[in-house]
Protein backbone atom coordinates (compact mmCIF):
# COMPACT_ATOMS: atom_id res chain seq x y z
CA UNK A 1 0.00 0.00 0.00
CA UNK A 2 1.39 3.42 -0.90
CA UNK A 3 0.86 6.75 0.87
CA UNK A 4 -2.11 7.72 -1.32
CA UNK A 5 -3.85 4.41 -0.73
CA UNK A 6 -3.27 4.59 3.02
CA UNK A 7 -4.52 8.17 3.23
CA UNK A 8 -7.66 7.13 1.32
CA UNK A 9 -8.09 4.12 3.63
CA UNK A 10 -7.94 6.38 6.69
CA UNK A 11 -10.36 8.79 5.02
CA UNK A 12 -12.90 6.10 4.23
CA UNK A 13 -12.76 4.65 7.71
CA UNK A 14 -12.51 7.77 9.89
CA UNK A 15 -12.89 11.08 8.04
CA UNK A 16 -16.53 11.83 8.86
CA UNK A 17 -15.87 11.44 12.59
CA UNK A 18 -12.52 13.25 12.33
CA UNK A 19 -14.06 16.28 10.61
CA UNK A 20 -16.75 16.38 13.29
CA UNK A 21 -14.06 16.33 16.01
CA UNK A 22 -12.25 19.19 14.30
CA UNK A 23 -8.64 20.14 13.79
CA UNK A 24 -7.69 21.28 17.32
CA UNK A 25 -8.91 18.09 19.03
CA UNK A 26 -7.50 15.89 16.26
CA UNK A 27 -4.15 17.63 16.56
CA UNK A 28 -4.15 16.86 20.29
CA UNK A 29 -4.67 13.15 19.51
CA UNK A 30 -1.78 13.37 17.05
CA UNK A 31 0.47 14.96 19.67
CA UNK A 32 -0.47 12.26 22.18
CA UNK A 33 0.64 9.63 19.67
CA UNK A 34 3.90 11.51 19.05
CA UNK A 35 4.49 11.38 22.80
CA UNK A 36 3.87 7.64 22.83
CA UNK A 37 6.34 7.29 19.96
CA UNK A 38 8.92 9.28 21.92
CA UNK A 39 8.51 6.91 24.84
CA UNK A 40 8.78 3.87 22.55
CA UNK A 41 11.94 5.23 20.95
CA UNK A 42 13.57 5.39 24.37
CA UNK A 43 12.98 1.66 24.84
CA UNK A 44 14.07 -1.56 23.21
CA UNK A 45 10.67 -2.96 22.17
CA UNK A 46 10.79 -2.98 18.35
CA UNK A 47 7.17 -4.10 17.99
CA UNK A 48 6.01 -1.18 20.14
CA UNK A 49 8.11 1.23 18.08
CA UNK A 50 6.48 -0.02 14.88
CA UNK A 51 3.00 0.29 16.41
CA UNK A 52 3.65 3.85 17.52
CA UNK A 53 5.11 4.85 14.13
CA UNK A 54 1.96 3.44 12.52
CA UNK A 55 -0.26 5.38 14.94
CA UNK A 56 1.58 8.64 14.29
CA UNK A 57 1.34 8.13 10.53
CA UNK A 58 -2.38 7.31 10.74
CA UNK A 59 -3.08 10.47 12.75
CA UNK A 60 -0.94 12.51 10.34
CA UNK A 61 -3.10 11.19 7.52
CA UNK A 62 -6.19 12.12 9.51
CA UNK A 63 -4.95 15.69 9.95
CA UNK A 64 -4.09 15.88 6.27
CA UNK A 65 -7.55 14.61 5.30
CA UNK A 66 -9.46 17.12 7.41
CA UNK A 67 -7.11 19.87 6.16
CA UNK A 68 -7.64 18.82 2.52
CA UNK A 69 -3.94 18.07 2.03
CA UNK A 70 -2.81 15.31 -0.31
CA UNK A 71 0.29 13.93 1.41
CA UNK A 72 1.66 12.39 -1.79
CA UNK A 73 1.57 15.79 -3.41
CA UNK A 74 2.95 17.50 -0.30
CA UNK A 75 6.03 15.29 -0.12
CA UNK A 76 6.98 16.08 -3.70
CA UNK A 77 9.03 18.96 -2.33
CA UNK A 78 11.44 16.26 -1.13
CA UNK A 79 11.28 14.02 -4.18
CA UNK A 80 11.25 16.59 -6.99
CA UNK A 81 14.84 17.73 -6.53
CA UNK A 82 13.69 21.24 -5.57
CA UNK A 83 14.47 20.87 -1.87
CA UNK A 84 17.93 22.29 -1.43
CA UNK A 85 19.70 21.92 1.89
CA UNK A 86 18.00 22.25 5.23
CA UNK A 87 15.64 25.01 6.24
Steps between C-alpha positions, in 0.01 A plus 500: 500500500639842410447833677203597281326169559558518875375858521186396309457199731515726806258741333246231421514355848525812718462831315136575582566461873835681474346803328231510768769495772681786329861595449595614853378181671641280223835674530500423873448129422789522254725659762406230751611237249826688438559487875438126503747465213758699696459263792527196271816636340663516842441127547609178337160360396512498118138388464384792715710741294337375180152531653565856611646600161185359339278694742684826435476449124128418521430816701714704259284368218191593699624857544586519132154373403309751711735775375447395136870425451613224266810362672637346180491840338638671811808279518595579142705788637741230620484276195497757219859614546385851596578463870846642544677463832330533834264776601 
